[in-house]
Amino acid sequence: MIIDGNQIANEIKNELRVRVSGRNLKLAIIKVGQNKATDIFVERKLRFGKDIGVETEVFALGEDVGENDLCQKISEINKGNVNGIILQLPLPKGVNIQPALDRISPEKDIDALSSTLSGRFIAGETTVLPPVVGAVKIILEKGGININDLKEKTVAIIGCGSLVGRPAALWFMNNGSTVSVLNSHTRDLKRLTTEADIIVSGAGKPGLIKPDMIKEGAIIIDAATAECDGRLVGDADPEVAKKAAVFTPVPGGVGPITVAMVFKNLVDLNSWENEHG
């Protein structure tokens, strides 16, 4: 099965359009510097927000912005009339990410990356999942895998970044899976990936996963995005799809679903129940 992320995102979009109707939700996106992949994701979020009736504003900062200035800008936006805030990652090298993320109030942290919400996520005390994790959950469900099935699964996570690898690994471990987190220092990567029932990759290394690195019928969730020869590609060689039971292409796989989950989190965090206790 090749996952059609655009179709799934459209299904979520239709549900959210109904939930947003008659409300005045506003999302702020803070973007630092220039990055083609980042710009594409920001554009997708702007388009998705417009389609469901959420006002979305981008605050573009220069690549040379200092940590203090970034934190101050986030604090200003946080105090304003916005319902959700995204600090678009990655940030330029040298900028400490966590202090900036922690300037976002938990009720506005739709990426669930602040220390408060990530702590609740680690402890299993929140229904608001980091958007990529939410996308992974939906993809597994489309492939016939529910949460109870995860206790029997061996999972390989490639990359341990804050957007993909780290939250995905924690979520699988919280649900009883046997999890290996692999990185550029991992020896015998092929042996570990061929043993995995599920592979989630966010390394950003085009063509990293070859067909001989997975077992027949594995689930391959490629959450990476990199630019190669002027186009966006993932970590998995497209030929991997022939051996996989479930495969997410890049583009058109995890990305659109992740964008949809960003807006689902925005709506969930601003639900009637949350506003009225």
C-alpha positions in Angstrom: 0.0 0.0 0.0 1.3 3.4 -1.0 -0.1 6.0 1.3 -1.8 9.0 -0.4 -1.0 11.7 2.1 -2.9 14.3 0.1 -6.1 12.3 0.2 -5.9 11.7 4.0 -5.1 15.4 4.5 -8.2 16.4 2.5 -10.3 14.1 4.7 -9.0 15.8 7.8 -9.4 19.2 6.2 -13.1 18.6 5.6 -13.6 17.6 9.2 -11.8 20.6 10.5 -13.6 23.0 8.2 -16.8 22.1 10.0 -15.3 22.5 13.5 -13.7 25.9 12.6 -16.9 27.3 11.0 -18.1 30.4 12.8 -14.9 30.8 14.8 -12.0 33.3 14.5 -8.9 31.2 15.0 -5.5 32.6 14.2 -2.2 30.9 13.8 1.2 32.6 13.9 4.2 31.0 12.1 7.7 32.3 13.0 10.2 31.6 10.3 13.9 32.3 10.7 16.2 32.6 7.7 15.7 31.0 4.2 15.4 27.3 3.6 13.6 25.8 0.5 12.1 22.8 2.4 10.9 25.1 5.2 9.4 27.6 2.7 7.4 24.7 1.1 6.0 23.6 4.5 5.1 27.2 5.4 3.3 27.6 2.1 1.4 24.4 2.7 0.3 25.6 6.1 -0.8 28.9 4.7 -2.9 27.2 2.1 -4.4 24.7 4.5 -5.3 27.4 7.0 -7.0 29.4 4.2 -9.0 26.4 3.1 -10.5 25.7 6.5 -11.0 29.3 7.6 -8.0 29.9 9.9 -6.2 33.2 9.6 -2.5 32.4 9.4 0.3 35.0 9.7 4.0 34.5 9.0 6.6 36.4 11.0 9.8 36.2 9.0 13.1 36.9 10.9 16.6 37.2 9.5 19.1 34.4 9.6 21.3 36.5 11.9 18.6 37.0 14.6 20.0 36.4 18.1 18.6 34.1 20.6 17.4 36.9 22.9 15.7 38.8 20.1 14.0 35.6 18.9 12.7 34.8 22.4 11.5 38.4 22.8 9.6 38.2 19.5 8.0 35.0 20.5 6.9 36.5 23.8 5.4 39.4 22.0 3.4 37.2 19.7 2.4 34.9 22.5 0.8 37.9 24.3 -1.1 38.9 21.2 -4.4 37.7 19.8 -3.3 34.4 18.4 -4.6 30.9 19.2 -1.6 28.9 18.2 2.1 29.5 17.5 4.6 27.5 15.4 8.3 28.1 15.5 9.3 26.7 12.1 12.3 24.3 12.5 15.1 23.9 11.8 16.6 27.1 13.1 20.0 28.4 11.9 23.0 26.9 13.5 24.0 28.4 16.8 20.5 29.3 18.0 19.4 27.3 21.1 16.0 26.0 20.2 14.5 25.0 23.6 14.5 28.5 25.3 12.6 29.9 22.3 10.1 27.0 22.3 9.5 27.5 26.0 8.3 31.1 25.3 5.2 29.5 23.7 2.3 29.0 26.2 1.2 25.4 26.4 -2.3 26.2 25.2 -0.8 27.7 22.1 1.9 25.1 21.5 0.4 23.2 18.6 3.7 21.5 17.8 3.9 20.2 21.4 7.6 21.0 21.6 7.7 23.3 24.7 9.1 21.7 27.8 5.6 21.6 29.4 3.7 19.9 26.6 6.6 17.6 25.7 6.8 16.6 29.3 3.1 15.7 29.3 3.6 13.8 26.1 6.5 11.8 27.5 4.4 11.0 30.6 1.4 10.0 28.4 -0.7 12.7 30.0 -1.9 14.5 26.9 -4.1 13.7 23.9 -2.3 16.3 21.8 0.4 14.5 19.9 3.3 16.2 18.1 2.1 16.5 14.5 4.5 14.0 13.0 3.5 11.4 15.6 -0.2 12.1 14.8 0.6 11.5 11.2 2.4 8.2 12.0 -0.6 7.0 14.0 -3.0 7.7 11.1 -0.7 6.0 8.6 -0.4 2.9 10.8 -4.2 2.8 11.1 -4.6 3.0 7.4 -2.2 0.0 7.2 -4.4 -1.9 9.6 -2.2 -1.4 12.7 -3.8 -0.1 15.8 -2.2 0.9 19.1 -2.8 -2.4 20.7 -0.8 -4.1 17.9 2.3 -2.1 18.6 3.3 -4.2 21.7 4.2 -7.0 19.2 6.2 -4.8 16.9 9.9 -4.1 16.5 10.5 -0.5 15.4 13.6 1.2 14.0 13.7 5.0 14.2 16.4 6.6 12.0 17.4 10.0 13.2 16.7 11.5 16.7 15.6 15.0 15.9 13.1 17.0 17.9 10.4 16.9 15.1 10.5 13.2 14.0 12.9 10.8 15.6 12.7 11.7 19.3 8.9 12.1 19.6 8.2 9.0 17.4 10.6 6.9 19.5 8.9 8.0 22.7 5.4 7.3 21.4 6.3 3.8 20.2 8.0 3.0 23.5 4.9 4.4 25.5 2.8 1.9 23.5 5.0 -1.1 24.2 7.0 -1.5 21.0 10.6 -2.7 21.0 12.4 0.4 19.7 15.9 1.0 18.3 17.0 4.6 17.6 19.6 4.7 14.9 21.9 7.5 13.9 25.0 8.3 11.8 27.2 6.5 14.4 25.1 3.3 14.4 27.1 0.2 13.4 25.5 -2.4 11.1 22.5 -0.2 10.2 21.3 -2.8 7.7 21.0 -5.6 10.2 18.9 -3.5 12.5 16.6 -2.2 9.8 16.0 -5.7 8.3 14.8 -6.9 11.7 12.3 -4.1 12.0 8.6 -4.5 11.4 8.2 -0.7 11.2 10.8 1.9 10.1 10.3 5.6 10.7 13.0 7.7 9.1 13.8 11.4 9.5 17.5 11.5 8.8 17.3 13.8 5.7 19.7 11.6 3.8 18.3 10.9 0.3 18.4 7.3 -0.7 19.6 6.1 2.7 17.1 3.2 2.9 17.6 0.7 0.0 15.4 -2.3 -0.8 17.9 -4.8 0.7 17.7 -2.9 4.0 14.1 -3.9 4.8 12.3 -7.2 5.2 9.4 -8.2 3.1 6.1 -6.7 4.3 7.7 -4.0 6.5 6.0 -0.7 7.1 8.1 2.2 5.9 7.2 5.7 7.1 9.5 8.2 5.4 9.2 11.5 7.3 12.4 13.1 5.9 12.5 15.9 3.5 15.6 17.0 1.6 16.4 18.8 -1.6 18.2 16.8 -4.3 18.7 18.1 -7.8 16.0 20.8 -7.3 13.3 18.4 -6.0 12.2 17.2 -2.6 13.1 13.6 -1.7 13.0 11.4 1.4 15.3 8.9 3.0 13.9 5.9 1.2 14.7 4.8 -2.3 11.4 4.6 -4.2 12.1 1.0 -5.0 11.6 0.2 -1.4 7.8 0.5 -2.0 7.9 -2.9 -3.9 8.9 -4.8 -0.7 7.0 -2.8 1.8 3.4 -3.5 3.0 3.0 0.2 3.7 5.1 3.0 2.1 4.9 6.7 2.3 6.3 8.6 -0.7 8.1 11.9 -0.6 6.5 14.2 -1.5 2.9 13.4 -0.9 3.1 11.1 2.1 3.8 12.1 5.6 4.1 15.8 4.9 0.5 16.7 4.0 -0.8 14.7 6.9 1.6 16.4 9.3 0.3 19.8 8.1 -3.3 18.6 8.7 -2.3 17.4 12.2 -0.9 20.9 13.0 -4.4 22.4 12.4 -6.1 19.5 14.2 -4.0 20.4 17.3 -4.9 24.1 16.9 -8.6 23.2 16.9 -8.3 20.7 19.7 -6.3 23.1 22.0 -9.0 25.7 21.3 -12.0 23.4 21.7 -15.1 24.5 23.6 -14.2 22.0 26.3 -10.7 23.5 26.8 -12.1 27.1 26.8 -14.8 26.3 29.3 -13.0 23.8 31.6 
